[in-house]
Amino acid sequence: MRRYLIRRAIRNWYADGDIDEATARRLLARYGSALDERPPSAAGPVLAVAGLFLGLALLLVVSANWEQLPRGLRLAGLMSLTALLNGVGVARYLRHSAGAFWLLLGGFAYGASVMLIGQMYHLGEHFPNGLLLWALGGLPLALLTRSRLLALQTLAVAVAWMVMENRYGMPWAMPLFLVAAAGVARYRNSAVLTLATLAAAAGWGNLMLTWAYATDFGPDTAEGMISFNLALLVLAVALSRRPRWFGAAGPLLAVGVPRLVLLALLPFTFVDIWRDYLALAWTWLDPGLWAGLAVLVLAALAGQPLLAAVSAGLLALVHTGGLPHQALAWAVAVNLLVLALALGWLHRGLVEGQAGLFFTGLVAMLLLAALRYLDLIGGYLGAAGLFIAMATLLLLVAFYWRRREARS
């Protein structure tokens, strides 16, 4: 919204003659816009929600009167409705490059048809297959029209299939939907679809890892899953420093990932969390460690080799030499790490003019102070010593920043 207001102000300056066309184009290019770009419309989101409501109403009406209708009439009605809605959507797309609203309704009708026809004729009892057929049916139209709405619908159905299928077998087909959604997100420069695809990919990775633990003699999943997700967090940090890769989602990642890092690290500032984490160590045999190391290789290739190497070393150290009695030392180290990250976010927010990063750093420091006051690490004297150490670090940083500002 802030970028939209800035763009509107620049266009108004140009319309009023305050700046020339070259200046207006140069300023707008900084915010990813242009003079001839159409302003955002409320009609798109409203139509999308209307389509969702109508689709849900369709499912409820059909469910309420389903048993009273003859089987032949039910089959003909489902097929006719699905063909009509998708036909109108395809016709509008071919004529006007539009029709996503009708295709969205057609997607709901197709999904209802798959489920209800399977129920009528008892076509197998493996119900996740119905969701898979729904997602596969929506995939070609989503790729053909490159519609964000259809891609989101297909991705949502595929995620539902992935979660349900994971109870019976590995959801191997999920990368097909992830790649398709990523392609549409890239073409449409959609922040929502990009973030949804990244979240779905992280969920798929976690579900696939659970199969590595699905043995009677395997390790406890807790530590390995935590290590894998911490590695995913490092990868997210690396990707957030490459905003151009994600178009409109880049600025959201740049601000959202630090907040995600803060939420993920705050539990590790407690001694008890570390004690439980270290008690589940499975050394080099833990598949979560190896999955995490593979993710850290991707993070290194994405432009954060030092962070990835340090994280890999820490994960290896936790899994090979971490013991519960070391919990206090690890907790103190994470408290200092959160403080250092907060200082970095504060500084980047000021230098880059990002208010979100600045306040993330400020809130991180205040949260850290509140948590350590309520949860006294090492008793009263130990907590006092930790506060003194953190205060000393802040004073040194403040002194350094003041000297640097005075020189400049």
N, C-alpha and C positions, 0 to 999 in steps of 0.2 A: 504493500500500500504506500509506503514511503517513496519507493521508486516511481510509482504511478503519479504521485503528487508532484515529484520533481520533474517528470517528463511533461506533465500538463503545464507546469509553470514555465518551462523553457519554450513550449509551443506558444504560450500566451505572450511571452516576451517577443518572439519572432512575429506574431500576428500584430502586435502593437508597434513594431518597428524599432524596438529597443536594441535588438541584435540583428545582424544580417543572416542570410541563409547558411553561409559556410560555418559561421559560429554556432548556429542552432544545430546543424548536422553534427558538428564535432562534439558538442556537449551531449546531444542525445545518444551518440555512439558510445559514450562512456557508460551509459545506463542500458545498453542493449536495445535501443529504440531508434526510430527514424521518423522523419517528418510525415511520410506517407503511410505510416503504420496506423491501422484502425485502432481506436481506443477500445478497452475492454468493455464487454457487454454483460449485463446481468441476465440476458435471455438464456445463455448457454447453461449456467448452473441451475437456473430455474427449470429449464426443460429436462435436464438430467434428473433432478429430484422428482419432477412430475412423472417421468418415465419409470423411475424406481417405484413410486407409489402405485402407479397403474399396474405395473408388473406384479407387485405384491397383492393388489386387489384381485388381479386375474387368478393368481394361485389360490387365494382364499375362496373366491366364488366357485371355481371349478371343484375344489375340495368339498365345499358344502353340499353341492348337488350331484356329486359324482355317482354315487351308488344308485340314484334314481333313474339314471339315463341308460338306455340299451347300449350294449357293448359296441355294436356297429356304429351307432350315432356318436358315441364317445370317440372312437377311432377317427371317424371322418371329421368330426369337429376339431380335434387336436391337429390333424394334418392340414386341414383347410386354414385354420387360424395361423398356424406357423408359416405356411406358404404365403398367405396374404400379407402378413406383417413384414416378412423378409422380402417379399416381392416388391412391396411399396418402397421399402428402404433401398433396395438395389436400384429400382427405377429412378428414384430421386437422386441417388448417388451418380448414376450414369448421366443424368440430364443436368444436374445442378451441383455435383460434387457435395451433396448433402445427404440427409436421410439417416443420420446416426440415431435420432430419436426413435424412428420406426424399427431400425435394426436392434436397438436395445430391447424394445418390447418383443421383437421377434426372438431374441435370445432367451427371454423369460419363457415365451411360449414353447420354444424348442426344448428347454430344460424340463418344463412341465410335461411335455409329450414323452420325452425319454423315460422319465420316472413313472408316469401313469400307464403308458403302454407296457412297460416292463411289469408293472403290478397286475395289469389286466390279464396278460398272457403268461405270467409266471416265468419270465425269461431270466432264470438264474437268480440266486440268492446273494450274490456278492454285490451288495448295493453300491460300493464305491465306483463300480464300473459305470453306473449311470452318470455320476458326476464327470468321469473321464470322458464319456461320449459327449456330454454337454460342452465341456471345455474344448474338445477336439472339433465339435461342430461350429463353435463360435470363432475358432482360431483363423480359418480362411477369410471370413468377413472382416475380422479385426485387421489382418494384414492387408487385405484388398483396399479397405477404406482408410486405413491408418488412423482410425478414430480412437481418441483417448478413452471415450466412454466404453466402447466395445472391448478395447484392450484391458481396461480395468475390470469389466465384467468377466472376461475370460480368465484373467489372472486370479480373481477372487474365487471363481469356481474351481480353478486348478489348485489353489491353496487348500480349499475344503477337501478336494479329492486327495491331496497329498497327506493331510492330517489323518483322514479316515483310512486310506490305503496303508499307512505306516503300521497299522495294527496287524496287518496280514502279510505284507511284503514290502520290499524297498520301492519307494516311488521314483523309479528310474526315469520316467518320462517327464519329470518336472523341468529339467533344463530346456526342453523344447518350448515350454510356455514362458520361461524366464527370458530366453533369447528373443522370442517374439515381442514380449512386452518391452524389453530394453530397446529393441529396434524402433517400435512405435514411439516410445518416450524420446528417443534421440531425434527422430524425424519431427515430432511435434514440439520438441523442447518443453516437455511437460515435467514440472517439478513433482507433482503429486504421483504420477505414474513412475517416475524414476525412483522416488523414495519407497514406493510400494514394492517395486521390483527388488530393490536392495534388501528390504526387510524380508521378502519372501525367499530370497536367495540365502540369507542368514538362517532362516527357519529350516530350509531344506538341508543345509549343511549340518545343523544340529540333529535333525531326524536321521540323516544318513549315518551320523556318528553313533547313534544309539544302537544300530545294528552291530557295530563292532563290540559292544558290550553284551549282546544278547546271547550269552553262553552261561552255563551253570557254574563255570569256574573262573569267569572273567572278573576283572577288577570292579570296584565300586565306581559308579558313573560320576559321582559328585565332583571329584577333583579334576578328572580329565575333561569333563564338560565345562567346568569353570575355566580351565586353562585354555581350551579351544576358544571360548567366547572372549577371553581377554586378548587372545591373538586376533580375533575378528575386530576387536576394538582398536587395536593398533593399525590394522588394515584400514579401518574407517578413518582414523586420523590421517593416514597417508593419502587416502582418496580425497579427504576434505581440503587438503593443501593443493589439490589440482581442480579447482572449481570449473575451469574451462572444459573439462571432460564431461561435465554433467549439465551444462547449459543453465537453464533456469533454476535447477536444483542446487547448483554450485554454492550460491550465497547461503541457502538454507543449511547445507552440509557444513559450511564454514562456521556457522554459529551453533547449529544443533549438535554436532559431534562433540565439542567441548562440554556441553551440558550432559550428553550421554556418558562421556568419560567421567565426569564428576559423579553422576549417579552410580556408575559402576564401581568407582574406587572408594566411595564413602563407607560402604560396609566393611571394606578391608582396613579401615582405620581402627576397628575394634579388635581387641586381643582374642576374644572368644571365637570370632569368625576365622581368624588365622589358626587357632588351635584345632578347630574342626577340619579345616582345609588341609593342614599338614598331617593330621592323623590318618588321612585316606591315601597317603602316598603309595604309588605302585611303581616307582622308579621308572626305568626305561621301558617297561612292558606296557605302560599305559598308552592305549591308542589315541587318547585325547591329546597327549603330549606331542605325538608325531603329527596329528592333524593340525595342531596349533603351530608347529614348526613349519609345516607346508604353507600355512596362511601367512606366516611371517616372511617367508621367501617372497610371496606376492607383495607384501608391504614394502620390502626392500626394493623390489623392481618398480614399485609405484613411486619411489622417490624418497623413502625414509630408511636408508640402509643402517644408519647408526641406531635409530630407535628400534628397528627390527632386531638388530644384533644384540642390543642390551636386553630387550624383552625375551629373546630366545635364551640368552644366558641365564636370566632370572628364572624362567620356567624350568629349564634343565636343572638349575640348582634346587628349586623347590621340590622337584620330583625325585632327585637323586640324593639330596642331603638334608632336606627339610624335615625337622622333627618338632613335635608339639611343644616342647619346652622352649623353642626359639620364637614362639608366637609374639612375645613382647617386642623383640628386636624388629621383626617384620612389620608389626603394627606401627611402631615409631617411625620406621623408614617410610611407610606409605603416608603417614601424616605429614612428614616433611615433603614428600613428593607432591601431595595435593597442594600444599602451600606454594611450592615452586611453580606448579602448573598455574595456580591462581595468579601469581605474579606475572607469568608470561601472558596470560589472557588479558590481564589488566593493561600491560604495556602494549600489546598488539591492538587492543581496543582504542587506546589513545593515539597510537601512531597511525593506524589505518582508518581511524574515524568510525569504528564499528561499536556502536553503543551496546549491542548485544554481548559482544565479547567482554567489554569493560565491566558490565554489570554481572556477567557470569563469574569473572574473577573476584569481584567484590563480594558477591553472595557466597562463593566458595570459602573465602576466608572467614566470613561471619558464621557460616554453618560449621566450619571446623572448630571455631572457638566455642560455639554452643555445645557441640557434641562432646568435646573434651572436658567442658565444665560439668556436664551431666554424667559422663562416663570417665571416671578418674583413672587414667592409665598409670599403673604402678603406685596407686595410693595417692594421698594428698601431696607428698613431697615429690613423687615421680611426676605427677601431673603439673606441679608448679615448675619443675625443671624443664618439662617439655614446652610449657608456655614461655619460659625465659628464653629457651633456644629459638623458638619461632619468632619471638619479639626481637631477638638479636638479629636474626636473618632479615626481618623486615626493616629494621633500622639501618642495617648495612646497605640494603638495596635502595632505601630512600636517600641515604647519603650519596650513593653512587649516582642515582638519577639526578639529584640536585646539582652535583658537580658537573655532570655531563650537560645539563641544561644551561648552566652558567657559562660553560665554554662556548656553546653554540650561540 
